[in-house]
């Protein structure tokens, strides 16, 4: 939890599949973010979904593990992990998707006077954000494809964040790149603001990509909508990156302690 937040220390945390989640819904997470004063040292938010949990538990990605550990706020995203947490492990962790959190921040928290920096996106996204929300200070840097493996491109991106101080820094270059980048920015210790690793949230917010209807989202079928709309992009995300969450959960059910969890009461002798 953010050290500067008035709510720090008062928010319940619950470890699920090795990740200590802050038990906040969308409004609660937005409030925690809003309480950070302008100019606060850079800290970042991760909205962990099924692919995050698979990467952490199945792929041995030490850099990703460090990024999750370094997050100032970690919320639960995704219908599948939310269902598993509640129905398989009996854990009460509110759902706080990155897209919903981003929408709430722009609609209720971010003001035209707040400086915003976006890493990723395109000129049309920038134009729509300025037009829709009246932002007076919006800086955007679009790293080249594959930038995360290019030290010079990474350095240029980190320096852009440092040289364009903003209260809100949206990192929308995709997972795990956004999380790697956020951790590097925080580790260097020169930037300010709150980083938000929120995937495609700004594409949905600006209408560049059509989001599933509320009915689909309520049923937990947003993944299916995205798969049907863009199969070439989402087949790997669904079946390779995310579906193994059920295998991870099965292993954790057999040995909860290995995943940082206590056995559910019904599992105890």
DOLUM-691913 format. One line per 8 residues: their letters; for each residue x, y, z of N, C-alpha, C, CB. Coordinates in steps of 0.2 Angstrom, whole numbers, always signed. Glycine has a CB too. Example, Ala and Ser with C-alpha at 12.3 -4.5 7.8 and 13.67 -1.06 7.14 Angstrom:
AS	+66:-28:+39:+62:-22:+39:+66:-16:+39:+57:-22:+45 | +64:-11:+35:+68:-5:+36:+64:+0:+39:+70:-3:+29 $
% end
This chain:
XXXXXXXX	+4:-6:+0:+0:+0:+0:+4:+6:+0:-5:+0:+6 | +2:+11:-3:+6:+18:-4:+8:+20:+3:+3:+23:-8 | +14:+22:+5:+16:+24:+11:+13:+31:+13:+23:+25:+12 | +11:+35:+7:+9:+42:+8:+1:+42:+9:+11:+46:+3 | -2:+37:+8:-9:+36:+8:-12:+37:+15:-12:+30:+5 | -17:+40:+16:-20:+40:+23:-23:+34:+25:-26:+46:+23 | -24:+30:+20:-27:+23:+21:-21:+18:+22:-31:+21:+15 | -15:+20:+22:-10:+15:+22:-10:+12:+29:-3:+18:+21 $
XXXXXXXX	-9:+5:+29:-10:+2:+36:-17:-1:+38:-7:+6:+41 | -22:+3:+35:-29:+1:+36:-32:-3:+31:-33:+7:+37 | -29:-5:+26:-32:-9:+20:-30:-16:+21:-30:-6:+13 | -35:-20:+21:-33:-28:+22:-30:-30:+16:-40:-31:+23 | -25:-34:+17:-21:-38:+11:-23:-45:+12:-14:-36:+11 | -23:-48:+6:-24:-55:+6:-20:-59:+0:-32:-57:+4 | -16:-63:+2:-11:-66:-2:-15:-72:-6:-5:-69:+1 | -14:-72:-13:-18:-76:-17:-13:-78:-23:-24:-74:-20 $
XXXXXXXX	-11:-85:-23:-6:-87:-28:+0:-83:-28:-9:-87:-35 | +3:-82:-22:+9:-78:-21:+9:-71:-21:+15:-81:-25 | +3:-68:-23:+3:-61:-23:-1:-58:-18:+0:-59:-30 | +2:-53:-14:-2:-50:-9:-6:-44:-11:+3:-47:-3 | -13:-46:-12:-17:-41:-15:-20:-36:-10:-23:-45:-18 | -21:-30:-12:-24:-25:-8:-32:-26:-9:-22:-17:-9 | -35:-27:-4:-42:-28:-5:-46:-22:-5:-45:-32:+2 | -46:-19:-11:-49:-13:-13:-53:-14:-20:-44:-7:-14 $
XXXXXXXX	-59:-11:-20:-63:-11:-26:-61:-5:-30:-71:-11:-25 | -64:-4:-35:-62:+2:-40:-62:+9:-36:-67:+2:-46 | -68:+10:-33:-68:+17:-29:-63:+17:-24:-75:+18:-26 | -62:+12:-20:-57:+12:-15:-50:+13:-17:-57:+5:-11 | -48:+9:-23:-41:+10:-26:-40:+17:-28:-40:+5:-31 | -45:+20:-32:-45:+27:-34:-44:+32:-28:-51:+29:-38 | -47:+30:-23:-46:+35:-17:-39:+35:-14:-51:+33:-12 | -36:+29:-14:-30:+28:-12:-25:+31:-16:-28:+20:-11 $
XXXXXXXX	-26:+31:-23:-22:+34:-28:-22:+42:-27:-23:+32:-35 | -29:+44:-26:-30:+51:-26:-27:+55:-20:-37:+53:-26 | -26:+51:-14:-23:+54:-8:-16:+55:-9:-25:+49:-2 | -12:+52:-14:-5:+53:-14:-4:+61:-17:-2:+48:-19 | +0:+65:-13:+0:+72:-15:+4:+72:-22:+4:+76:-9 | +3:+78:-25:+7:+79:-31:+15:+80:-29:+5:+86:-34 | +19:+77:-33:+26:+77:-32:+28:+71:-27:+28:+83:-28 | +24:+67:-25:+26:+61:-21:+31:+57:-25:+20:+57:-19 $
XXXXXXXX	+35:+53:-22:+40:+49:-26:+36:+44:-30:+45:+46:-21 | +39:+42:-35:+36:+37:-40:+34:+31:-36:+40:+36:-46 | +28:+29:-37:+26:+22:-35:+21:+20:-40:+22:+22:-28 | +19:+13:-40:+15:+11:-46:+10:+6:-44:+20:+8:-51 | +5:+6:-48:-1:+1:-47:-1:-4:-52:-8:+5:-47 | -2:-11:-50:-2:-16:-54:-9:-19:-53:+3:-22:-53 | -13:-20:-59:-19:-24:-58:-18:-31:-61:-25:-20:-63 | -17:-35:-57:-15:-42:-59:-20:-47:-61:-11:-45:-53 $
XXXXXXXX	-20:-49:-67:-25:-54:-70:-22:-61:-70:-27:-51:-77 | -26:-65:-74:-24:-72:-74:-17:-73:-77:-29:-76:-79 | -15:-69:-83:-9:-70:-86:-3:-67:-81:-8:-65:-92 | -4:-62:-77:+1:-61:-72:+2:-66:-67:-2:-54:-68 | -3:-69:-65:-2:-75:-60:+1:-81:-63:-9:-77:-57 | +0:-82:-70:+3:-88:-73:+10:-86:-74:-1:-89:-80 | +12:-80:-76:+19:-79:-77:+23:-79:-71:+19:-71:-80 | +20:-77:-65:+23:-77:-59:+24:-84:-56:+19:-73:-54 $
XXXXXXXX	+19:-88:-57:+20:-95:-54:+22:-101:-59:+13:-97:-52 | +22:-100:-65:+23:-105:-70:+30:-104:-74:+18:-106:-75 | +32:-98:-74:+37:-96:-79:+44:-94:-76:+35:-91:-84 | +44:-94:-69:+50:-92:-66:+53:-85:-68:+55:-97:-67 | +49:-81:-69:+51:-74:-71:+53:-70:-65:+46:-70:-75 | +59:-70:-63:+62:-66:-57:+61:-59:-58:+69:-68:-56 | +62:-56:-64:+61:-49:-65:+54:-47:-64:+63:-47:-72 | +49:-51:-66:+42:-50:-65:+40:-50:-58:+38:-54:-69 $
XXXXXXXX	+43:-55:-54:+41:-56:-47:+44:-50:-43:+45:-62:-45 | +49:-47:-45:+52:-41:-42:+47:-35:-43:+59:-40:-44 | +45:-35:-49:+40:-29:-51:+34:-30:-47:+39:-30:-59 | +31:-36:-46:+25:-36:-42:+26:-35:-35:+22:-43:-43 | +32:-37:-32:+34:-36:-26:+35:-28:-24:+40:-40:-24 | +37:-25:-29:+39:-18:-28:+33:-13:-29:+44:-16:-33 | +27:-16:-31:+21:-12:-32:+18:-8:-26:+15:-16:-36 | +16:-2:-27:+13:+1:-21:+6:-1:-20:+14:+9:-22 $
XXXXXXXX	+3:-3:-25:-4:-5:-24:-5:-11:-29:-9:+0:-26 | -8:-17:-27:-9:-22:-32:-16:-24:-31:-4:-28:-30 | -20:-24:-36:-27:-26:-36:-29:-31:-40:-32:-20:-38 | -34:-35:-39:-36:-41:-43:-40:-39:-49:-40:-46:-38 | -38:-41:-55:-41:-40:-61:-43:-47:-64:-37:-36:-66 | -48:-48:-68:-50:-54:-71:-55:-58:-68:-44:-58:-72 | -60:-60:-72:-65:-64:-69:-63:-71:-67:-71:-65:-74 | -58:-74:-70:-56:-81:-68:-53:-81:-62:-52:-84:-74 $
XXXXXXXX	-47:-77:-61:-44:-77:-54:-49:-75:-48:-38:-72:-54 | -53:-70:-50:-58:-68:-45:-63:-74:-43:-63:-62:-47 | -65:-78:-48:-69:-84:-46:-66:-89:-43:-72:-87:-53 | -59:-90:-45:-55:-95:-41:-54:-93:-34:-49:-96:-45 | -52:-87:-33:-51:-85:-26:-57:-86:-22:-49:-77:-26 | -63:-84:-24:-69:-84:-20:-71:-91:-19:-74:-80:-23 | -72:-95:-25:-75:-101:-25:-71:-107:-23:-79:-103:-31 | -64:-107:-24:-60:-113:-23:-56:-112:-17:-55:-113:-29 $
XXXXXXXX	-54:-105:-15:-50:-104:-9:-54:-100:-4:-44:-100:-11 | -60:-98:-5:-64:-95:+0:-61:-88:+2:-64:-99:+6 | -58:-84:-3:-55:-78:-1:-59:-72:-4:-48:-78:-5 | -60:-67:+0:-64:-62:-1:-59:-56:-4:-68:-59:+5 | -58:-56:-10:-54:-51:-13:-58:-47:-19:-47:-54:-17 | -59:-41:-18:-63:-37:-22:-60:-37:-29:-65:-30:-20 | -65:-36:-34:-62:-36:-41:-61:-28:-43:-68:-39:-46 | -55:-27:-46:-54:-20:-47:-50:-20:-54:-49:-17:-42 $
XXXXXXXX	-53:-21:-60:-50:-21:-66:-47:-15:-68:-55:-23:-72 | -41:-15:-72:-37:-9:-73:-41:-5:-78:-31:-11:-77 | -45:-7:-82:-49:-3:-87:-55:+1:-83:-53:-7:-92 | -58:-2:-78:-63:+1:-74:-60:+6:-69:-67:-4:-70 | -54:+5:-67:-50:+9:-63:-48:+15:-67:-44:+6:-59 | -46:+14:-73:-44:+20:-77:-50:+25:-78:-40:+17:-83 | -55:+22:-80:-61:+25:-82:-63:+29:-76:-67:+21:-84 | -63:+26:-70:-65:+30:-64:-61:+36:-62:-65:+25:-58 $
XXXXXXXX	-54:+35:-63:-49:+40:-62:-51:+46:-66:-42:+38:-63 | -52:+45:-73:-53:+50:-77:-60:+54:-76:-52:+48:-85 | -65:+50:-74:-71:+53:-73:-72:+56:-67:-76:+47:-74 | -68:+54:-61:-70:+57:-55:-64:+59:-51:-73:+51:-51 | -58:+58:-53:-52:+60:-49:-47:+65:-53:-48:+54:-48 | -45:+63:-59:-41:+67:-63:-44:+74:-65:-38:+63:-69 | -41:+79:-64:-44:+86:-66:-40:+89:-72:-43:+91:-60 | -42:+94:-75:-38:+97:-81:-32:+99:-79:-43:+102:-84 $
XXXXXXXX	-31:+101:-73:-25:+104:-70:-19:+99:-68:-26:+109:-64 | -21:+93:-68:-17:+87:-66:-12:+85:-72:-20:+81:-64 | -6:+85:-71:-1:+83:-77:-2:+76:-77:+6:+85:-75 | -2:+73:-84:-3:+66:-85:+3:+65:-90:-10:+65:-88 | +6:+59:-89:+11:+56:-94:+8:+50:-96:+18:+56:-91 | +9:+48:-103:+7:+42:-106:+13:+39:-109:+1:+42:-110 | +15:+33:-107:+20:+29:-111:+16:+24:-115:+25:+26:-106 | +17:+24:-122:+13:+20:-126:+8:+24:-130:+10:+14:-123 $
XXXXXXXX	+3:+21:-133:-2:+24:-137:+0:+27:-143:-5:+30:-132 | -4:+32:-145:-3:+36:-152:-6:+43:-152:-6:+31:-158 | -5:+46:-157:-7:+53:-157:-14:+54:-157:-4:+56:-164 | -18:+49:-160:-25:+50:-159:-28:+49:-152:-29:+44:-164 | -25:+44:-149:-26:+43:-141:-25:+50:-138:-22:+37:-138 | -19:+53:-139:-18:+59:-135:-23:+64:-137:-11:+61:-137 | -25:+65:-143:-30:+70:-145:-36:+69:-142:-31:+70:-153 | -39:+63:-142:-45:+61:-139:-45:+62:-131:-47:+54:-140 $
XXXXXXXX	-40:+61:-128:-39:+62:-120:-40:+69:-119:-33:+59:-118 | -36:+73:-123:-36:+80:-121:-43:+83:-123:-31:+84:-126 | -46:+81:-128:-52:+84:-130:-58:+82:-125:-54:+81:-137 | -58:+76:-123:-63:+73:-119:-62:+76:-112:-63:+66:-119 | -56:+76:-109:-55:+78:-102:-52:+85:-101:-51:+73:-99 | -51:+88:-106:-48:+95:-105:-42:+96:-102:-53:+99:-101 | -37:+90:-103:-31:+90:-100:-26:+96:-103:-28:+83:-101 | -23:+100:-98:-19:+105:-100:-12:+103:-101:-19:+111:-95 $
XXXXXXXX	-10:+97:-97:-3:+95:-98:-3:+87:-99:+1:+97:-92 | -2:+85:-105:-2:+78:-107:+4:+77:-111:-9:+76:-110 | +9:+73:-108:+15:+71:-112:+14:+64:-114:+21:+72:-107 | +17:+62:-120:+16:+55:-122:+23:+53:-125:+11:+54:-127 | +25:+48:-124:+31:+45:-127:+29:+38:-129:+37:+45:-122 | +31:+36:-135:+29:+30:-138:+36:+26:-140:+25:+30:-145 | +38:+21:-136:+44:+18:-137:+43:+13:-143:+46:+13:-131 | +49:+12:-146:+49:+7:-152:+47:+0:-150:+55:+7:-156 $
XXXXXXXX	+44:-4:-155:+43:-11:-154:+49:-14:-151:+40:-14:-160 | +48:-19:-146:+54:-22:-143:+59:-18:-139:+58:-25:-149 | +56:-12:-137:+60:-7:-133:+63:-10:-126:+57:-1:-131 | +59:-15:-123:+61:-17:-117:+68:-21:-117:+56:-21:-114 | +70:-24:-123:+76:-27:-123:+81:-23:-126:+75:-33:-128 | +80:-17:-127:+85:-12:-130:+87:-7:-124:+82:-8:-136 | +93:-7:-121:+94:-3:-115:+94:+4:-117:+101:-5:-113 | +96:+6:-123:+95:+13:-125:+88:+16:-125:+99:+15:-132 $
XXXXXXXX	+84:+12:-128:+76:+13:-128:+73:+14:-121:+73:+8:-133 | +75:+9:-117:+73:+9:-110:+75:+15:-106:+75:+3:-106 | +81:+17:-107:+84:+23:-104:+80:+29:-106:+92:+24:-106 | +79:+30:-113:+76:+35:-116:+69:+36:-113:+75:+35:-123 | +65:+30:-112:+59:+30:-109:+59:+32:-102:+55:+23:-110 | +63:+29:-98:+64:+31:-91:+65:+39:-90:+69:+27:-87 | +70:+41:-94:+71:+48:-94:+65:+53:-96:+77:+50:-98 | +61:+51:-100:+55:+54:-102:+51:+55:-96:+52:+51:-108 $
XXXXXXXX	+50:+50:-92:+46:+50:-86:+49:+55:-81:+44:+43:-83 | +55:+54:-80:+59:+59:-75:+58:+66:-77:+66:+56:-75 | +59:+67:-84:+59:+74:-86:+53:+77:-88:+64:+75:-93 | +47:+74:-87:+41:+76:-88:+36:+74:-82:+37:+73:-94 | +38:+78:-76:+34:+76:-70:+27:+76:-71:+37:+81:-64 | +24:+71:-68:+16:+71:-69:+13:+68:-63:+14:+67:-75 | +7:+69:-61:+4:+66:-55:+2:+59:-57:-2:+70:-53 | +0:+58:-63:-2:+51:-66:+2:+49:-72:-10:+51:-67 $
XXXXXXXX	+5:+43:-71:+9:+41:-77:+6:+34:-79:+16:+40:-75 | +3:+34:-85:+0:+28:-88:+5:+24:-92:-7:+30:-92 | +6:+18:-90:+11:+14:-94:+6:+9:-97:+16:+10:-89 | +6:+10:-104:+1:+6:-108:+5:+2:-114:-4:+10:-111 | +11:-1:-112:+15:-4:-117:+14:-12:-116:+22:-2:-116 | +9:-14:-112:+8:-21:-112:+12:-25:-106:+9:-25:-118 | +9:-30:-104:+12:-34:-99:+16:-39:-102:+7:-38:-94 | +22:-41:-99:+25:-38:-93:+29:-32:-94:+29:-44:-90 $
XXXXXXXX	+29:-29:-100:+34:-23:-101:+32:-17:-96:+33:-21:-108 | +25:-16:-96:+24:-10:-91:+26:-11:-84:+16:-9:-91 | +25:-17:-82:+28:-19:-75:+35:-19:-74:+25:-26:-73 | +39:-21:-79:+46:-21:-79:+48:-13:-79:+49:-24:-85 | +45:-9:-83:+47:-2:-84:+45:+1:-77:+43:+1:-90 | +39:+0:-74:+37:+4:-68:+42:+2:-63:+30:+1:-66 | +44:-4:-62:+49:-6:-57:+56:-3:-58:+50:-14:-57 | +58:-2:-64:+65:+1:-66:+64:+9:-64:+67:+0:-73 $
XXXXXXXX	+59:+12:-66:+58:+19:-64:+58:+20:-56:+51:+22:-67 | +54:+16:-53:+54:+17:-46:+61:+15:-43:+49:+12:-43 | +64:+10:-45:+71:+8:-42:+76:+14:-43:+74:+2:-46 | +76:+18:-49:+80:+23:-50:+79:+29:-45:+80:+25:-57 | +73:+30:-43:+71:+35:-38:+71:+42:-40:+76:+34:-33 | +71:+44:-46:+71:+51:-48:+64:+53:-51:+76:+52:-54 | +60:+49:-52:+53:+51:-55:+48:+52:-49:+50:+46:-60 | +43:+56:-51:+37:+57:-46:+31:+54:-49:+37:+65:-44 $
XXXXXXXX	+26:+54:-45:+19:+52:-48:+17:+45:-46:+19:+54:-55 | +11:+43:-49:+8:+37:-48:+8:+33:-55:+1:+37:-45 | +12:+28:-56:+12:+24:-62:+6:+19:-62:+18:+21:-63 | +3:+18:-67:-3:+14:-68:-2:+9:-74:-9:+18:-69 | -1:+3:-72:+0:-3:-77:-6:-5:-79:+5:-8:-75 | -10:-3:-84:-17:-4:-85:-18:-7:-92:-21:+2:-84 | -13:-10:-95:-15:-14:-101:-18:-9:-107:-19:-19:-100 | -24:-12:-109:-27:-8:-115:-32:-3:-113:-31:-13:-119 $
XXXXXXXX	-32:-1:-106:-37:+3:-103:-38:+10:-107:-35:+5:-96 | -33:+13:-109:-34:+19:-113:-36:+18:-120:-27:+23:-113 | -35:+13:-123:-38:+11:-129:-46:+11:-129:-36:+5:-132 | -48:+7:-123:-55:+7:-122:-58:+14:-120:-57:+2:-116 | -55:+17:-116:-57:+24:-113:-58:+29:-119:-52:+27:-108 | -54:+29:-124:-54:+33:-129:-58:+31:-135:-47:+35:-132 | -61:+25:-135:-64:+22:-140:-60:+19:-146:-69:+27:-143 | -54:+19:-145:-50:+16:-151:-51:+9:-152:-42:+18:-149 $
XXXXXXXX	-53:+6:-146:-54:-1:-146:-61:-2:-143:-49:-6:-143 | -66:-6:-146:-72:-7:-143:-72:-12:-137:-77:-9:-148 | -74:-10:-131:-74:-14:-126:-81:-18:-126:-73:-10:-119 | -80:-24:-122:-86:-28:-122:-92:-25:-118:-85:-35:-118 | -98:-26:-119:-104:-23:-116:-104:-25:-109:-110:-25:-119 | -107:-20:-105:-108:-22:-97:-111:-29:-96:-112:-17:-94 | -115:-31:-100:-118:-38:-99:-113:-43:-100:-124:-39:-105 | -108:-43:-105:-103:-47:-105:-98:-47:-99:-99:-46:-112 $
XXXXXXXX	-97:-41:-97:-92:-40:-92:-95:-43:-85:-90:-33:-91 | -102:-42:-84:-105:-44:-78:-105:-52:-78:-112:-42:-78 | -105:-55:-84:-105:-62:-84:-98:-65:-84:-109:-65:-90 | -93:-61:-84:-86:-63:-84:-84:-65:-90:-85:-68:-78 | -87:-63:-96:-85:-66:-102:-82:-60:-107:-92:-68:-106 | -79:-55:-104:-75:-50:-108:-70:-54:-112:-72:-45:-103 | -66:-59:-109:-61:-62:-113:-64:-65:-119:-58:-68:-108 | -70:-68:-119:-73:-71:-125:-74:-66:-130:-79:-75:-123 $
XXXXXXXX	-77:-60:-128:-78:-55:-133:-72:-53:-136:-82:-49:-129 | -67:-52:-133:-60:-50:-136:-57:-55:-140:-55:-48:-130 | -58:-61:-138:-56:-67:-142:-60:-67:-149:-57:-74:-139 | -66:-66:-149:-70:-66:-155:-69:-60:-159:-78:-67:-153 | -68:-55:-156:-66:-48:-160:-60:-48:-163:-67:-42:-156 | -55:-51:-160:-48:-51:-162:-44:-58:-161:-44:-45:-159 | -46:-63:-164:-43:-70:-163:-36:-70:-164:-47:-75:-167 | -33:-67:-169:-26:-67:-170:-22:-64:-164:-25:-63:-176 $
XXXXXXXX	-25:-59:-161:-21:-56:-156:-22:-60:-149:-23:-49:-155 | -28:-63:-148:-30:-65:-141:-30:-73:-140:-37:-63:-140 | -29:-76:-146:-28:-84:-145:-23:-85:-140:-27:-87:-152 | -17:-83:-141:-11:-84:-137:-12:-81:-130:-5:-81:-140 | -15:-75:-129:-16:-72:-123:-21:-77:-119:-19:-65:-124 | -26:-79:-122:-31:-83:-118:-28:-90:-117:-38:-84:-122 | -26:-94:-122:-25:-101:-121:-18:-102:-118:-26:-105:-127 | -13:-98:-120:-6:-99:-117:-5:-95:-111:-1:-97:-123 $
XXXXXXXX	-6:-89:-111:-5:-84:-106:-9:-85:-100:-4:-77:-108 | -16:-86:-101:-21:-85:-95:-24:-92:-93:-26:-81:-98 | -25:-96:-98:-29:-103:-96:-25:-107:-91:-30:-107:-102 | -18:-107:-91:-15:-111:-86:-16:-109:-79:-8:-111:-87 | -20:-103:-78:-22:-101:-71:-25:-107:-67:-26:-95:-71 | -29:-111:-71:-33:-116:-68:-28:-122:-65:-38:-119:-72 | -23:-123:-69:-17:-128:-67:-14:-125:-61:-12:-129:-72 | -12:-119:-61:-9:-116:-55:-14:-116:-49:-8:-108:-56 $
XXXXXXXX	-20:-115:-50:-25:-115:-44:-25:-123:-41:-31:-113:-46 | -25:-128:-46:-25:-135:-44:-19:-136:-39:-26:-139:-50 | -14:-134:-41:-8:-135:-38:-8:-132:-31:-1:-133:-41 | -10:-126:-31:-11:-122:-25:-16:-125:-20:-13:-115:-26 | -21:-128:-23:-26:-131:-18:-23:-137:-14:-32:-134:-23 | -18:-141:-18:-15:-146:-14:-10:-144:-9:-12:-151:-20 | -7:-138:-10:-2:-136:-6:-2:-128:-5:+5:-138:-8 | -7:-126:-2:-8:-118:-1:-2:-115:+2:-14:-117:+3 $
XXXXXXXX	+1:-118:+6:+7:-114:+10:+12:-113:+5:+10:-118:+15 | +13:-117:+0:+18:-115:-5:+17:-109:-10:+19:-122:-10 | +10:-107:-9:+8:-101:-13:+6:-96:-9:+2:-103:-18 | +9:-96:-3:+8:-90:+2:+1:-90:+5:+9:-84:-1 | -3:-96:+5:-10:-96:+8:-11:-101:+13:-15:-97:+2 | -16:-100:+17:-18:-104:+22:-23:-109:+19:-20:-101:+29 | -23:-115:+22:-29:-119:+19:-36:-116:+21:-28:-127:+22 | -40:-117:+17:-47:-115:+19:-50:-119:+25:-52:-116:+13 $
XXXXX	-54:-117:+29:-57:-120:+35:-59:-127:+33:-62:-116:+38 | -62:-128:+27:-65:-135:+25:-60:-140:+24:-70:-134:+19 | -54:-137:+23:-48:-142:+21:-44:-144:+27:-43:-138:+16 | -46:-141:+33:-42:-143:+39:-45:-149:+42:-42:-137:+44 | -41:-153:+45:-44:-159:+48:-48:-157:+55:-38:-164:+50 $
% end
